[in-house]
């Protein structure tokens, strides 16, 4: 019983860490698809270090929160 509980906890930990450390290109592509689906034509998405985010609109996070994806319309 304890082995199966350990296995479940280990599996959940691996799944959570894999989702947490998502590559920026993958997240950026998903966000880009959602924005295009809403009909927005002119915009930019940039990946920046989390510490460099000032007044930008953050629309995503990647690489374990180390980087943010910022959106600018126009």
Secondary structure, DSSP 8 states (H G I E B T S, - for coil): -HHHHHHHHHHHHHHHHHHHT--HHHHHHHHHHHHHHTT--SEEEEEEEGGG-SSSEEEEEEGGGTEEEEEEE-
